[in-house]
């Protein structure tokens, strides 16, 4: 498939180098300040998309999904004629089949991109997604320092989910302590994913049985020795903690998997 890889950041430009080296028939288009030798520089995203829309069978965006959606919106016509569109972000954690998934080949392109970068492929069309994506049975426990950005939370989330080969489409809720439920960064992150935040008091978290990764400092600040692990368990129901506390730049994250209901 003749594919254009489009990057708008320095990090995306580096990932574009990897993709074009490994993805057959791919050309890299990178925002001018970050373009490297051999890459096609551009100054305005809407202009380059207008040029590429009819010239390539596939478009891979290395940026936020919102940027990609706004860029392609004026040109969308039909799933039978539009190019396959995949969004991979500039960190390469997920490869999302965004447009023309089945008919246009975006599902297959997402799988190819994932194979090249080690990303988690996200396929949402019914026939393809059913064997790959389980029900929304993951609760993500998050603890964070005051004032942490949504970007820092997103990066921690992407790294954990990529490392453990988990699909973000399986997440049903974000769980935290009530002291953090109004953190702007956490609220923005949850809104971006379209997932509700569920919060618990320190007493509710402390009442949970089991062994958790404890921190005296966290207990002093919040009243409980573990926010992310305890919150994930509290919000998950019956099941198991599949990712224990992982810390990254002011964010702690844990993942709980709810047991399937066979009834």
C-alpha positions as CSV (number, residue, x, y, z in Angstrom):
1,X,0.0,0.0,0.0
2,X,1.3,3.4,-1.0
3,X,1.4,5.2,2.4
4,X,2.2,8.7,3.6
5,X,3.5,9.0,7.2
6,X,2.7,12.4,8.6
7,X,4.5,13.8,11.7
8,X,4.1,17.2,13.4
9,X,6.7,17.0,16.2
10,X,10.3,16.1,16.6
11,X,9.4,12.9,18.3
12,X,7.0,12.0,15.5
13,X,9.7,12.8,13.0
14,X,12.0,10.2,14.6
15,X,9.2,7.6,14.6
16,X,8.6,8.5,10.9
17,X,12.2,7.5,10.1
18,X,11.6,4.1,11.7
19,X,8.3,3.5,9.9
20,X,9.4,4.5,6.5
21,X,12.4,2.2,6.8
22,X,10.2,-0.7,7.8
23,X,6.9,-0.1,6.1
24,X,6.8,-0.9,2.4
25,X,5.9,1.9,0.1
26,X,5.9,4.6,2.7
27,X,7.0,8.3,2.4
28,X,7.5,10.6,5.4
29,X,6.0,14.1,5.5
30,X,7.3,16.0,8.6
31,X,6.5,19.5,9.8
32,X,9.3,21.7,8.5
33,X,11.2,22.5,11.8
34,X,11.6,18.7,12.5
35,X,12.1,17.3,9.0
36,X,15.3,15.3,8.4
37,X,17.1,14.6,5.2
38,X,15.0,12.4,2.9
39,X,11.7,13.5,4.6
40,X,9.3,15.8,2.8
41,X,8.9,19.1,4.8
42,X,5.6,20.9,5.1
43,X,4.5,24.2,6.7
44,X,0.7,23.8,7.1
45,X,-1.0,20.5,7.9
46,X,-4.3,21.3,6.1
47,X,-2.4,22.1,2.9
48,X,-0.3,18.9,2.9
49,X,-3.4,16.7,3.6
50,X,-5.2,18.3,0.6
51,X,-2.2,17.2,-1.5
52,X,-1.9,13.7,-0.1
53,X,-5.6,12.8,0.2
54,X,-6.0,11.5,-3.4
55,X,-2.3,10.6,-4.0
56,X,-1.9,7.9,-1.3
57,X,-3.8,4.8,-0.4
58,X,-3.0,5.1,3.3
59,X,-2.2,7.9,5.7
60,X,-0.5,7.3,9.0
61,X,-0.7,10.2,11.5
62,X,2.0,10.5,14.2
63,X,0.1,12.9,16.4
64,X,-2.9,13.2,18.6
65,X,-6.1,11.8,17.2
66,X,-7.9,15.1,17.5
67,X,-5.3,16.7,15.2
68,X,-5.8,13.9,12.7
69,X,-9.6,14.1,12.8
70,X,-9.6,17.8,12.2
71,X,-7.1,17.6,9.4
72,X,-9.0,14.9,7.4
73,X,-12.6,16.1,8.2
74,X,-13.0,18.3,5.1
75,X,-12.0,15.5,2.7
76,X,-14.0,12.5,4.0
77,X,-16.4,11.2,1.4
78,X,-16.9,7.5,1.4
79,X,-15.5,4.4,3.1
80,X,-15.2,2.9,-0.4
81,X,-13.0,5.7,-1.8
82,X,-11.3,7.4,1.1
83,X,-7.7,6.4,1.9
84,X,-7.0,4.2,4.9
85,X,-6.2,6.4,7.9
86,X,-4.3,5.2,11.0
87,X,-3.3,7.3,14.0
88,X,-0.3,6.2,15.9
89,X,0.6,9.2,18.1
90,X,4.2,10.4,18.3
91,X,5.1,7.9,21.0
92,X,4.1,4.9,18.9
93,X,2.2,3.2,21.7
94,X,-1.0,2.5,19.8
95,X,-1.9,2.1,16.1
96,X,-5.6,3.0,15.8
97,X,-7.6,2.2,12.6
98,X,-9.5,5.5,12.3
99,X,-11.0,5.6,8.8
100,X,-11.8,3.1,6.0
101,X,-11.0,0.3,8.4
102,X,-12.3,-2.7,6.5
103,X,-13.0,-1.5,3.0
104,X,-10.0,0.8,2.7
105,X,-7.5,-1.4,4.5
106,X,-6.9,0.7,7.6
107,X,-7.3,-2.4,9.8
108,X,-4.5,-4.1,8.0
109,X,-2.4,-1.0,7.9
110,X,-2.8,-0.6,11.7
111,X,-1.5,-4.1,12.1
112,X,1.5,-3.4,9.9
113,X,2.3,-0.2,11.7
114,X,2.0,-2.0,15.1
115,X,4.4,-4.7,13.8
116,X,6.9,-2.1,12.8
117,X,6.9,-0.1,16.0
118,X,5.8,-2.6,18.7
119,X,2.5,-0.7,19.2
120,X,-0.8,-2.1,20.3
121,X,-3.1,-2.3,17.2
122,X,-6.6,-0.9,18.0
123,X,-9.3,-2.2,15.6
124,X,-12.9,-1.1,16.2
125,X,-14.8,-2.5,13.2
126,X,-17.2,-5.2,14.5
127,X,-16.0,-8.3,12.5
128,X,-12.3,-7.6,13.1
129,X,-12.4,-6.3,16.7
130,X,-14.5,-9.0,18.2
131,X,-11.7,-11.7,18.4
132,X,-9.1,-9.1,19.5
133,X,-10.8,-6.8,22.0
134,X,-12.4,-8.1,25.2
135,X,-15.2,-6.4,27.0
136,X,-14.5,-3.2,28.9
137,X,-13.3,-5.0,32.0
138,X,-10.2,-3.0,33.1
139,X,-10.1,-0.4,35.9
140,X,-7.1,1.9,35.9
141,X,-6.0,3.2,39.3
142,X,-4.2,6.5,39.1
143,X,-2.3,8.5,41.7
144,X,-0.6,11.8,40.8
145,X,1.2,14.7,42.3
146,X,-0.7,18.0,42.5
147,X,-0.7,20.0,39.2
148,X,0.5,17.1,37.0
149,X,-0.4,17.6,33.3
150,X,-2.8,15.5,31.3
151,X,0.1,14.8,28.9
152,X,2.2,13.3,31.7
153,X,-0.7,11.0,32.7
154,X,-1.3,10.1,29.0
155,X,2.4,9.2,28.6
156,X,2.4,6.9,31.7
157,X,-0.9,5.3,30.5
158,X,0.5,4.7,27.0
159,X,3.7,3.2,28.2
160,X,2.0,0.8,30.6
161,X,-0.6,-0.3,28.1
162,X,2.0,-0.7,25.3
163,X,4.4,-2.7,27.5
164,X,1.6,-5.0,28.7
165,X,-0.1,-5.3,25.3
166,X,-3.4,-4.0,26.6
167,X,-6.0,-2.2,24.6
168,X,-7.3,1.2,25.9
169,X,-10.7,0.2,24.6
170,X,-11.0,-2.3,27.5
171,X,-10.9,0.5,30.1
172,X,-14.2,1.0,31.8
173,X,-13.2,3.5,34.5
174,X,-10.4,5.5,36.0
175,X,-10.1,5.1,39.8
176,X,-8.5,7.4,42.3
177,X,-8.7,8.8,45.8
178,X,-11.2,11.6,46.4
179,X,-8.4,14.1,47.1
180,X,-7.4,13.8,43.4
181,X,-10.8,13.6,41.7
182,X,-10.7,17.3,40.8
183,X,-7.1,17.4,39.5
184,X,-7.3,19.3,36.1
185,X,-4.8,17.0,34.4
186,X,-6.7,13.9,35.5
187,X,-10.0,15.4,34.4
188,X,-8.6,16.3,31.0
189,X,-7.1,12.9,30.5
190,X,-10.4,11.1,31.4
191,X,-12.3,13.4,29.1
192,X,-10.0,12.7,26.2
193,X,-10.5,9.0,26.7
194,X,-14.3,9.4,27.3
195,X,-14.0,7.4,30.5
196,X,-15.6,8.3,33.9
197,X,-13.6,8.9,37.1
198,X,-14.6,7.0,40.2
199,X,-13.1,8.1,43.5
200,X,-12.9,6.6,47.0
201,X,-12.0,8.0,50.4
202,X,-8.9,7.0,52.2
203,X,-11.0,4.9,54.7
204,X,-12.6,3.0,51.8
205,X,-9.2,2.2,50.3
206,X,-7.7,1.2,53.6
207,X,-10.5,-1.2,54.3
208,X,-9.5,-3.4,51.3
209,X,-7.9,-6.7,52.2
210,X,-4.7,-7.8,50.4
211,X,-1.1,-6.9,49.9
212,X,-0.3,-3.6,48.2
213,X,2.8,-1.7,47.2
214,X,3.0,0.6,50.2
215,X,4.5,4.1,50.6
216,X,4.9,5.9,53.9
217,X,5.1,9.2,52.1
218,X,1.8,8.6,50.2
219,X,0.1,7.6,53.5
220,X,1.3,10.8,55.1
221,X,-0.1,12.9,52.2
222,X,-3.3,11.0,51.4
223,X,-4.1,8.9,54.4
224,X,-3.6,5.6,52.6
225,X,-0.4,3.8,51.7
226,X,-1.3,3.0,48.1
227,X,-3.5,5.1,45.9
228,X,-3.3,3.5,42.4
229,X,-3.3,-0.1,43.4
230,X,-6.0,0.2,46.1
231,X,-8.2,2.4,43.8
232,X,-7.9,0.0,40.9
233,X,-9.0,-2.9,43.1
234,X,-11.8,-0.8,44.7
235,X,-13.2,0.1,41.3
236,X,-12.7,-3.2,39.6
237,X,-15.0,-5.6,41.5
238,X,-14.1,-9.3,41.5
239,X,-10.9,-10.1,39.6
240,X,-7.1,-9.5,39.9
241,X,-4.5,-6.8,39.7
242,X,-2.7,-7.4,36.5
243,X,-0.4,-4.4,36.5
244,X,1.1,-3.4,39.9
245,X,2.1,0.2,40.8
246,X,4.1,1.8,38.0
247,X,5.6,5.2,38.6
248,X,6.5,7.7,35.9
249,X,7.1,11.5,36.3
250,X,4.7,12.3,39.0
251,X,2.1,9.6,38.0
252,X,1.5,6.2,39.5
253,X,-0.7,3.7,37.6
254,X,-2.1,0.2,38.2
255,X,-4.5,-1.9,36.2
256,X,-7.2,-4.3,37.6
257,X,-8.9,-6.9,35.4
258,X,-12.5,-7.8,36.3
259,X,-13.5,-11.4,35.9
260,X,-15.8,-12.3,33.1
261,X,-19.4,-12.8,34.1
262,X,-20.3,-16.3,32.9
263,X,-23.8,-16.0,34.1
